[in-house]
Each structure stands twice: as C-alpha cells, then as structure tokens.
Amino acid sequence: MGPALLLGLLLSRAGDLLALPRSDCVVAEQLCLSDSTCNATYRILENCALAKTRLLPLDHESRVRCLNAEFDLGNSSLLHCKCHRRMKRQEHCLRVFWTVHSSVTDGYFNLETSPYENPANEEHWKTDYNKLAALVSGSQLAGDATNPCLKETHVCNLSKKCVRLRTDYASICTRGAGSEDVCDQRKCHKGLRNFFEKVPEDFTKRILFCPCQDEFCGERRRKTIVPDCSFQSNTKPNCLWLLDTCLEDHICKSRLADFQQNCQPADTSPDGCSLHNHAACLQAYMGMIGTPMTPNYVSNSSVEVSLWCTCESSGNQKEKCDQILGMFESNKCLETAIWSQMHLKQTALERQEDLLYSSSISFQGDSASTSLASEMSQVAEGKMQRDSSEHSSMPLASSVHSGASTSWPSLALFLPLLLSPH
C-alpha cells in the first residue's frame, strides 16, 4: 500500500475508526498496522524508541536501520499525525507519536516538536462561565473585591463539573497532611491533570491566573495546585533528574515539548515570544501541571513561577541544568503571557462591574428588575450553601471568612483555600 492510498484510507475511515480526526495518531497507527510494509517499518521504529527510552547504546548498524525506517515513513500520515489534549486515548496516541519522533536535539528545544494539535484547530467548548460569573457579581457572593481569586472560586463552585473535579483533586492531594503519612503525589498529579484537561479553560485560566493585590489572595492562588503534595518536597531534587524523570513519561515529555514550542522566548520580539501566541503558551504551561515537572508560583506576593528543583552539584552539566530551570524562572514569553492574562481578566471584571452598576441605576425602582436581581442572588446563594454543606463533611473544612487575615492551622493548609466559600 502506497502513501497516497494510505492517506486516502485515513480520510475515508476517520469517521469509522473511533470518530477521530484524520491527523490522530491512533487512527494513523491502525491504518499502518493493516499494511504489511508499513507494519514492518513501524515495528523497527518501536524497537528504536524503546532503546532510546532505556538509554541502551545502539551500534552503527542499528542506528542506520532506525534512520532508514524514519526515512521510509517520510510521506506517511503516521509521521505527520498529532494528538489532542482532551482525547480519551491520549497516552496511547502520545506513545505512537514518540515512536516515530524519537529524535532529541540539543539547545533550548530538547524535544523536536509538540505532539499536540495547534490550539486554534481544536474545538472550543461553549461554557456558561459568563452567566455564572454574572450570578456571583450580582450577589453577596462577590465578597471582597480585592480578592479576585476568591471570586473565581465561587464561580467554579456554581459549575457542577468544575467544583466536582476541584474537590476530587483537593481531597486526594491533602490526604496525609499534618500526619506522618506523605501524600500520594502520583494520584495528586493525575487529579490535577483531570481538572485542567476536563474543565473548560474559561474556569481554569481564571482560577490559576487571577490578578492579586495582596498576600491573602496570592496565597489562595499559589495553593490552587496544593504545593505541599504536587509541587514541593522536603528537599529539592536536581533539575537534571527532574528532566530525566519527565522524559521517561510520555505525557510529561509531550507537555514539555508543547511548552518549549509555544513558550519559546525571543529576545528580539516585543512580547518576548517567538510565536506571539499568549493563549497557546498559557495552555502549554497549564499542561505541565500534574506532571513530574509541575511548576508553581514561588511565593504569595509574586507572579514569578519556577520548578521545585536546584542546580547545585550539577558538575559539568551546570549550564544545561540552568537552562532547564530558566525555562520557567527567566522565560520572558511566559512572564508576558501570564501578565497579559491577568490584565485582560482584570479589565473584564471592571467592565462587568460597570455594566451591573449602570443597570442598577437605569432600572432603579423597577419592581421587575429588583425581583430579577433578588432571584439571581437567591439562586447563587442557595447553590453555594448546598456546595458548602456537601464540603463540610470533608476533612479540614474551613470557616475562615474571606476578608479575614488569619494564620492557617498546620493541619489545614490547603483544602480550606481550595474548597471553602468563605
């Protein structure tokens, strides 16, 4: 079967094979395995990828065989396939991708290309974020206007999917807090990935990049990903070890390649980004959360982010180690993208508050509008009370008021900030 016929089959059978897009690596693999020539070539590449993953040395003959196999797939749909961030068989798709893209290059781009489809080509979800945000802003739930992170928590609590998945990862990531038991970081990471993959970005971006003016708000923002479990440990590992751990995992390796591609800095660019796409950079950054290379804010009073690792005792690989750490700590593109998101969010809030204020003046004394505002407030407050009641049975529930300045008890560092409506 020639490449042209293979591509034709891919187009005609895309609807039959799991109803996936034509660029999907799962579909491309199935079509390749159905052809004897492509199958044989693909099996060679599987062995090559396995050897590279296990750091097994390849002799000259084996290297030539691997290069020839890659060349033979030059016009195949398998070589040009991509994966999707929210697909069901994501790990399988990524394994296929790295089987045919196992080359590793030097420099800032340690990985040659992202396995993920361009965000512009992915279907955007229609969400009810704006409606829920209006309910919060139009009720007593708006609370302290100086804590937008708390506002975004309230909006999430009004969405069944958002509050369910946020509750799921928060409960997993806080198990063992305050006792001799340590949290299960692998399960915590999986819960975080579920949240950022399955909840629409209208919610996740605003929760993670809410603009803060004080440390209480910054504390809530920083503890969104439960740092004591997902981000930090008693001792900082070497960044080179962190990278090796990431490259052994198909998801982490893929998210890192996506991050390197979409957040590549460019000194000559006004916005510091080579691709000038802040949305793609932020999406790639959020994709790193829930992997062994999970980043986070470094403090409650800063928007600087970093990995939890060090370059001490790196020997003659100190420069490479600094480069890994610098991808997050001194990445002008990422910094610009984060500031841009926070500025846009703040502007949107101001516009929304002005609109609500103007409406209340224009319809002052109108019994219909007064009734509607009252109804919206009651709906929102009723929903929050039900959510609060459901969460009160969970461990470490908090009753600290949103506007209070308090010192958190040692046994309740994270879950109250994530789940408490007050």
N, C-alpha and C positions, 0 to 999 in steps of 0.2 A: 504493500500500500504506500503510494507516494505521499509527499507532504500536502499537495493540493487536495487529494482525495480525503486525507485525514482531517484537514481543516473543514472540508465540506461536510463530513460526517459530524464534526463538532457542532457546526451551525445547525444542522438538521435535527440532531438528537439532544440538543441542550434542553429542550422542553421536556424530554422523556427521562433524562438522567437527573433525577433529584431536582428538576426545575431550576438549575443553577445557571448563571451567566456563562457565555461562551468562553470567557477568559479564566474560568475557575479551574484550578489545578486538579481538583478531584475528578472532574469530567475529563480533562485532558489525559490524566493517568489512565482512566478506564479505557479510553479510546486507544491509547498507546499499547496497553497490555493486550488488546484484542488483535494487534498486528504483530506477527512473528518477528519481523526485522526491528521494529521499534521496541518491542518487548525485550529482545536480546540486548539492545543498546542501553535501555533503561536499567536492566539488571547489572550491567557493568558499572553504571554510574552509582547505583546503590552501594556497591562494594567500595567504590572510591570515596563516597561520602562517609561511609562507616569508618573507613581507615582514618580519614581526616578528623572525625569526631573523637576517635580513640587515640589520636596523636600517634598512629602507627606509621613508621617510616615506609615510604614506597620506593622500590628500586626503579631504575631508569625505564625498564620495560613496562612496569605498571603505570608510571606517570604518562608515558606515551599513549598507552591504552585508554587512560582516563581522558586525555586531551582529545584523542580521536573520537571518543564517544560523545564528548561535548560538541565537537565539530559536526558530527553526524546529525545532531538534533538542531542544527543551526536554523533550519526553516520550519521546524516543528512547532505546533501550537503549544506543546508541552514546555518548550523553552521560554515562551512568551506569556505563560499563564500567570494569574495573580490570585490572591486570596482576599477575603473580606473580613473585617474586624468583628462582625456580629454573626458570622455564619456558624452553623451547628457543628460542622466537622472541621473546625479551624485548625486544630493540631495536626490532623491528617493532611490537610491542604498545605500547611507550612512545611511538613516533612517532605512532601513531594517537591515543593519549591526549592528547598535547600539541597535536595538530591541532585537537581540539575543546575543549581547555582552554588556550588560548594567552594568557589574560589574566594580567597581572602586577600585583600590588598593592604598595603601599608598606608600611613598617613591618617588624617582625621577620619576618613571613611574607612574604618576597619572592615566593613562589610560592603560589598559592591553595589547593592541596590535594595530598595524596600520590597518585600513580598506583597505589600498591601495595595489594593486598588486606590487610585487617586481619590481623595475625599469628594472631589467635585463630581465624580462618576458614580458615587454611592447614593442610594435613595435616602432623602432626608425625611425624618419622621415628622408627622404632624402631631403637635402636642397641645395640651391645654395649659401650658405654663402661664401664658399671659392672663388667662381667665383666673387661674388660681392666685397669681401674684396680685391681681386687682382685688380679689377677695381679702387677701391679707392686708393690703394697703388701706382698704376701706373699712377695716375693723380694728378692734382693740389689740389684735394680734401683732400689729405693726410695731408696737412697743417702742423701744429706744431707737430713734432714727440714726444714732451714731454707731449702731451695730448691724450693718447690712448682712453680716454672716448669720445672725440670728433670724433675720427676716427670711433669708433663703432656706433656712432650716424649717421654718413654718410653712413655706410654700411646698417644700418636699413632703412634709407631713400630710399635706392635703392630697397628695398623689399616692394612690394605693401601691403602685409599683415602686416608686421612689422610697417611700417610708419602709416598705417590706424589705427591700434589698439592703437598705441602710441599716435597718435593725438587725438583719441577718449577719452582716459582717461585723457590726459593732459588738454583738454578743459573742461571736467567735473570737474576735481579737482581744477581748477583755477577760477571757477565761484565764484564771490563774493569777490575775492582778492582785497584788498585795499578799500573796502566799509564796511558798517555796516553789510551787509549780511554775513552769515557764509556759508562755502561750505557744500554741501550735502555729508557727509562722507560715507554714505551707498552706494550711487551711485558711488562715487570715488573708494571705495573698490571693487565694482563689476567690474568697468572698469579695475582696476589693475589686478584682477583675470583673466579677459578675456585676457589681454595681456600676462600674464605669463603662461596661460593654452593653448592658441591657437597659440602663436608664438613659433616656434621651439627653443629649448634651445641653439642652435648654436648662436642665436642672443641675447636672454635674459640673458644668463650667462655672456656673454662678456660685455654687457651693464652694468650689475649690479656689476660685479667683475673686472672691468678694472683696471690695476695697475697704480696708480698715483704717481707722484714725486713732485707735487706742489698743493697748495690750490685751484687754479682755476679749475684744473682737479678734485680734491676732491669735490669741490662744485657741479660740474656737476653730479658726481657720487652719492653724497648724495641726490641731488634733483631729481634723477631719479623717485622716487616714490612720489614726491610732498609732503614733510613733513608737511607743514602747514595745509594740509587737511587730509591726510591719516594717519599721524603718531603722530603729536603733537597737543596740545590744550593749552589754557591759563593756566590751572592748571593740574598737574599730578594726575591722579586717583590712588587709591591704587591698587597694583598688585593683591591682592586677589579679588577685584571687577572685575578687568580685566579678571582674570581666570574664575570667575563665569559667566561673560558675554559670554566668549568663549565657555564654556561647555553647554550653552543653545542653541548654534547654531551648527547644525550637521556638517557644513563644517569646521568651526573653530575647533571644537572638534576633527574632523578627521585629520586635518592638524597638530594639536598639538600632537596627538598620533603618527602620522607619523614622526614628528620632534623628539619626545622623543625616538622613536625606532631607527632611523637612525643616530641621532647625540648624542647618549648616550656616555658620556665620560668614559674613563677607565684609571685610574692613572698608571696602570702597563703596558699599551700599548705604544709602541714607538711613534705612531702617535696620541695618546690620544683618539682613537676611539675604541669602543668595537666591532664594525662590520667591521672596516678598509675599509669602502667604502665612499670615499670623494664625489663621484658623487651623491650617494643617499642622503648624508647629505645636500649637496648644493641644490638638488631638493626639499628636505623637507623644508629647510629654505625658499626658494623662494615660497613654498606653503603657508607659513604663511603670506606673503604679500597680502593685500587685505582682511584680517580678522580683528576682533577687537583686536587681539594681533599682529598687524603689527610691525615688527622690522625695524630698520634703523641704518645707521652709526651715531655715536654720534657727529661727527664733520667733518669738511672739510679736516683736516690734519691727520686723523686717520682711520684705518680699523676696529676699535672696533665697535661693534654693541650692541644695547640694545632695550628694550621695553620702551615705554613712560609711566612709572608708578613709584611709590615710595612705600617704605615700612614704611614710617613714620606713627605713630599712628596705628600700626598693633596689639598692645596689646600682648596677649599670643600666637598669631599666627605669630609673627615676623619671626621665623625660617622658617615656610612654605612660607611666603612671600619672604624672601631672596632666597629661593630655586627657586621660580618662576623667579625672576629677574636674578638669577645666571645661568639659562638655556641658556641665551644669553650672559650675560656680562662676565662670567668666565667659559665658556664652551671650554675646550681645544680642543675637537674634532672639533667643529665648526670653531674655530680660525685656526686650522691646515688646514681644508678643504678650507677655504677662501684663505689663503696664497698659498696653493697648486694650486688653480685655477688661481690666479694672476701670479704666477711664470710660469706656463705652457703657459699662454696666452702671456706673455712677450717673452718667448723662441720662440713661434710660430711666433710672429711678427718679431723677429730678423732673423729667418730662411727665412721668406718670403721676407724681405728687402734684405737679402744677395743674394737670388735667382734672384730677379729683377735686382739687381746691376750687378751680374755676366752676366746675359742675355744681358744687355745693352752694356757691354764691348765686349762680344763674337760676337755680331752682329752689332758692330759699323760700320756705313757706309752702312749697308744693307738697301736698299730702302724699301724692303717688310716689315722688322721688324719695321722700322721707321714709315711706314704707319699704321701698326697694332697698335703700341703704340699710335699714334695720334688718331686713330679711337676709341680706348678704352677710351682715355681721353675725347674725344668729347661726347661719349655716356654717360659717367658718369656725366660730367658737365651739359649736356643737361637735364638729368634726375633730377639732383639736382636743376637746375634753374626752372624746372616745379614744383617740390615739393615746392621750396621756394616761387614761385608765388602763389601756392594754399594756402600756410600757411599765406601769407602776409595779407589775408583778415580776419584772426582770430585775436581776441583781444590780446593785449600785445605782438605783434610781435617784434622781436629784430633785430637790425642791428649791434650789437656789434661784432667786429672782434674776431676770436678765439684766437688770440695771445695777445689781449689787456688785460691790467689789469684795471678793472673798478669797480665802486661801483654800484650795481644794484638798479634801482629805486624801491621805495616801492610798486608800483603797478605792477611791472613786475618781481617778484622774481623767478617764476618757469617756466612758459611757454617758455620763451626765451631759457632757458637752455635745455629744452626738445626738442624743435622744430627748433630752429634757426640753419641753416647750418654754420653760421659764428660766 
